[in-house]
Amino acid sequence: MSTFLNLLKGLFLFFCVPYFVWKQKKTTV
């Protein structure tokens, strides 16, 4: 179960971090 949660956390970071960076860039530009 903990491995599944780690995988979920990894996917969350993998998708959310670039999205937030892109959002910040879009607002600043």
N, C-alpha and C positions, 0 to 999 in steps of 0.2 A: 504493500500500500504506500509506503514512504517513497518507493522508487517512482510510483505513478504520480505522486504529488510533486516530486522533484522534476519529473518530465513536464508536468503541467506548468510549473514555475518557469522552467527553461523556455517553454513555448511562449508563455506570457511575456517574458522579457524579450525574447527574440522578435516578437511581433510588435510589442508596445513601445520599446525604446526607439526603433527607427521611426515609428509613427509620430511619437512626441517630438523627436528631433525635426522631422519634416514639418510638423505643425508650427514649431517655433520658427523655423526658417521662413515658412510661408507668411507668418505674421510680421516678422522683422523686415522682410523684403518688401 
